[in-house]
Amino acid sequence: MLCGFIVAALAAVNAAEPVSPPAGGSVAGKKLIEFGWDEPDTGFMRKHAAQMDATPFDGCVYHLRYLQPDGKDADFIWSCWGKRAFTIGEVQHAINDLKATHFKRLRHNFLRFNVTPGNLDWFDDYSAVIGNARLAARVAREGGVGILFDTEQYSAQLFDYRKATNASTKTWEQYAAKAHERGREFMEAFQESFPGLKVLMTFGYGAPWQESDAGKHPLRECTYGLLSPFLDGMIEAAKGGSQLIDGWESAYSYFEEKKFRKARKMIHQDVLAMVGNREKYTKVFSASFGLWMDYQWKERGWNVEHPELNFQPPDKFEGVVRTALQYADEYVWIYTEEPRWWSDSGGPVKLPPAYDAAIRRAASVPAK
């Protein structure tokens, strides 16, 4: 999931006044979400519910596959933000899967929705995207608590005004207004099918906030500049208990308490400088963190037999998970590439048991 911008965003957040973690820094009531290269589809979840329940997680990010006319299936998430409108018939099998999946532990699940292929200008016909959002939320309602909205620009530079089709003839203000409108329509579509859902984002306002150097540079010159007015629109539409969550993927590189503390302050206080409706933001937005367990494994390697030699050995990762949980409002998500928590073979792959134990310890509430 790392792109050039994300690598740049991994720098420490701006110096800020100290803030305290919520609820006295307790991990009680916090939830751990799995989100990695072993991301399941609905069929896998139905088949392997018991295997997934045996992990230390409270939920996972999963994806939706649709049926093509030839009977083969394909990924919905890489086509949902485009000109193709999907139908209920193409995803009914996924709804059936979720209705037949009975998790005992993994109930906080999020259906992934990408901004790909992103081959639309903000002024184009957005009916397909809005319809796909409505459809995805219909599926997600059967599978967990909401949507994982992946705002990373894997394909087109959707949020970069400078790359917009009509940037030479339409002003930044015009594009910002249209992005705001689309954000409102997008959130309304989610809520129409799934009232009171949770929308966990890989990045919220923190992305344009950091890229603009805390507002020192205009959003029209930022790769993620239009994400800010788009989120303003989502906030405007949020109602009935719906929640928006900044998942702050840049925490991938965080190993020190002070970085989580500063990032929490950024999400709860600093970004208010660029938020349209600050009062409502404080009511509907919350802070979360993404942690990369096998951080930089391609450069540093991943040792299954001797996990103490990994860049983040189990005892170190335990402390990182505990700190993230203390500073998060509710959710922390754990990302992996090499190790897999579940598989078709019925068990984990390249996953030293010490990491499972470390995560369980990190999330446990000390006895009084």
N, C-alpha and C positions, 0 to 999 in steps of 0.2 A: 504493500500500500504506500510505500515511501515514494515521493516524487521530489523534484528539485526544490519546490517551495517548502515542502515539509522538512527537508534536510536543513534549509536555512532557518526554519522556524524552531528547530531544536535548540537554538541558543537560549540562554537563560532569560527569563522574563525580566522586565524592567524593575529596578529597585523600587521598593514600596514600603509603606508602613506595615508593621507586623499585624497579622490577623490571626485569630484563633480558629482551630478546626471546629466544626459543628458538634454540638452535644458533648462538649468537653473532650473531644478527641476519641470518642468511643467507636468501636467497630460494630457495636450492636445494631442490628437491623439493616446493616449495609449488605449489598448484593454483589456477587462476583459473576461476571458474564464472560463466556468464552467466545472469542472471535479470531479465527486464524485460518490457515490454509486447509484445515480439516472442516471448514464450514459445511454443515450438512444441508441437504435439501429435505423436503417434507417426507419423501419416501424413506430416506435413511432414518429420520426421526421416528417414523412409525415402526420400522423394523428393529431399531436398536435403542428404544426408549430405556430399557433396563440398564444397558451398558452406559448410556449417557447419564442416567440418574446416579450411577455409582461414582461419578467424578465429584470434585469439590465445588462445582459451580451451581449457581441458582438459576442460570439460564444461559442461552447461547444466541448468537446471530446465525440465522439460517437464510437460505435463498429459495426462490421459487422457479420452477421450470414449467414451461408451457408446451403443449402438444402441437406439433406441426401437422399440416395436412397429410403427410406421408406416414404419420403415426410415431415418428421420432420426436424426442423432446429436446428443448434448448433452453438456455438461460434467459429468464425474464429480465434480470437486473442489468444486463448489458444493453438492453433494447428499450427499457421503459421510458427513458427521457429522449423521445424522438418523435417521428411522424407516424409510427405504427401504433394503432389502438388495439389492445388485446380484449378478448371477450371472456365472459364467465365460463363458456364452454371449454376454452383452452386451458383453464386452470382449475376446473372443478375437481380433477383428480387430487390436486393438492389440498383442497378444502376437505375432501374425503379422508385423505391421509391424516390431517390434523385432528379431525373429529375422532379418528380411531387411535390416536396417540394418547397414552395415559401416563403422563409424567407424575411422579410423586414429589420430586424435588425441583426439576428444571421447569419452573412455571414462568420465569421472567425472560421470555424469549422475544427476540426482535427480528422481524422480517426485513431483509436488506433491500434498499431502494437507492440505486445509483443515479448520478446525473450524466448517464451515458446512453446513447452515443453523443448527446448534446449538440446534434446537428440542426439546431433551431436558433433563430434570432429571437430576442425577447418580444419583438413586434410581430412574429409569425403566429400562425394559428396554433394555439396551445391546447386544443381540445383533446388530442391524443394523450399528452402528458397528464392532464387533469383527470381524464378518464382512467388512465393507468394507475394514478395515485388512489383513486376511489376503489379500483379493483384490488390493488395491493392491500389496502386497509381492510377490505372485506375478508381477504385471506388471513391477514394478521390477527383479526379478531378471534379466529379459531385457534391460533397457535401460541398466544402469549399476551404480552402487555403493550406491544406497539411496533414501531418501525425503526430500523436503523437507517437513518438518512445519511448516506455517504456523500459528503459534499466535495470530495476530492475530484479534480478535473482530470480524469484519466484520459479523456479524448479531447473534445473541443474545449477551448478556454471560455467557458460559459460566463464566468463572472468577471472577465477582463474587458472593460469598456473599450480599450484600445484595439481589441480583436473583434469587436462587434461588426456585423455586416454593414450597418448604416452609421458607423461612428463618424464618417465624414460629412453626413448630412443631418444627424441628430445630436443634440447636446448630451452631456453627462446627465444633466437634470432630467431630460426626457427619458433617458434609459433608466435612471434610478427610479423614476416614478413608475415606469412599466415593470421593472423588477419587483417593486413593492406590490404592485397589483397581482403579479404572478404568484408571489409568496402568499398573499391572502387567499387566492383561488386554490392554491396547492394545499394549504392547511385546511381550508373548508372542505376539500374533497376527502382528505383523510378522515376528518371528523364526521362527515356524512355517513361513512360506512362504519366508523369505529369511534363513537363518542367517548371522550375522556381518555384517549390513548396517550402513550408516552412516545415522544420522538427523540431518540438518542442520535446525536450527530457526531461524526468524526471531528468536525470543527464547527464552532459557532462564530460569534463575533471576534473571538480571540485571533482568528486568522487574519482578517483585515486590520485588526488593531495592531498586531505585531508588524505586519508588512508595511503599514503606514507609519511605523516608528511612533506608536502611541499618538496618532493623529497629526504628526508633524508634516506628513506628506498627504496630498489629496488622494481620496479613494479612486478618482478617475485614472490615477497612475499606478494602481495596484492590481496585481493578478487576480486577487479575490475581492476587489473593490465592490462589485455589485452584489456580493453575498450579504453585505450589511443592509441595504434597503430591502433585499429579498426577505431577510429575517424579520425586518420591521413589519413586513406584510404578514408573516406567519404569526407574529405576536398579536397583531391587530385581530386576526381571525380566531386565535385560541380562546376556547370557552369550555364551560362545563367540566372543569377539572383536568383538561388536557395539559400535559407538561412538555416543555422543551428542555433538552439536556445537552449542554456543551460537553462532548466526550473528550476534548482536548488531547488529541493524538500526539501532540508534541511531548507529552510526558513519557513517551517511549524512552527518552534518554535521561530521565530523572532518577537519581540515586540518593539525593540528599533531601532532608526534610524541608529546608528553606525553599527549594524550588517548588514543591507542592504548595507550600504556604503562599508564595508569591503568585503562583498560578491561580490559586483560589481567590486571592484578592483581585487579580485581573478580571476573572470571570464575574465576580460579584460586585465589584466597585469600579475598576478602571474603565472597562468598556462602556460604561454608562454614558461616557462622553460622546459616543457615536450612535447610541440607541435612540430611536425616535420617541418611543413611549417608555420612559424610564420606570415609572410607577408600575406599569403592567409587567415589564421585564422582571422586576424583583419578585413578582408573584408567580410567574410561569417558568422562569429559567432556573436551572440548577447546575451544579458543577460535578463533573465526572472526570476520570482519568483513564487513559489507555496505557498499559504496561507491556513491553516487549520482552518476553521471558528469554528467548534466545537471541538477544540483541547482538547485531553485527556478526552473526554466525558465519556468514560467507567470508568475512575477513579473519575472524578469530577462531572459527571452527566450533563444533558442537560435540562434546565428549559424553557419550552415553554411559560408558563403563566407569569413567571417573568424573562425575559431575562437579566435583570440587575444583576441577581445573577449568571449568567454563568461566566466561567473563562475569556472569552472574551465577555463582554457585548457589545451591539451595538455601543456605543460611542467609546469604546476602539478599536473595530475592524475597525471602520471608519478610525481612525488614521493610523492603520496598513496598510489598503488598499491604502490610499493616499500616504503613504511613499513608499510602494512597487512600485506603479505606477510612482512615481517621479524617482526612481532609475532604473527601468526597461527601456530597449530600446524601447519595443513596447508592450509586453504581460505580464500580470499577471494572473495566474490561481487560482481559489478558489476551494478548496476541502472540501467536507462535507460527513459525514456518517449518522448521525441521521436525520438532516433536509433534505428534498427533495424539490427542486425548482419546480418540475413538477411531474405529476403522471397520471395514466390512468383515475383517477377519475376527472381529469380536473383542478387540482389546486395543490398548495404546500402542503407538509405534515410536521408537526412538525417544521414549519418555522415561527417564530415570525415576523410580518410585519416590526418591527423596524430594522431588519437586511437588508431587501430590501431597506428601506429608507436610511440607513447608507451607503450602498454601492453606491447608486446613488449619494449621497452627496460627497462621496470620489472621485468619478470619474468626478464630474462636474467641469467645468472651471469657476473660479470666474469672475464675470462681471467686466469690466474695467470702 
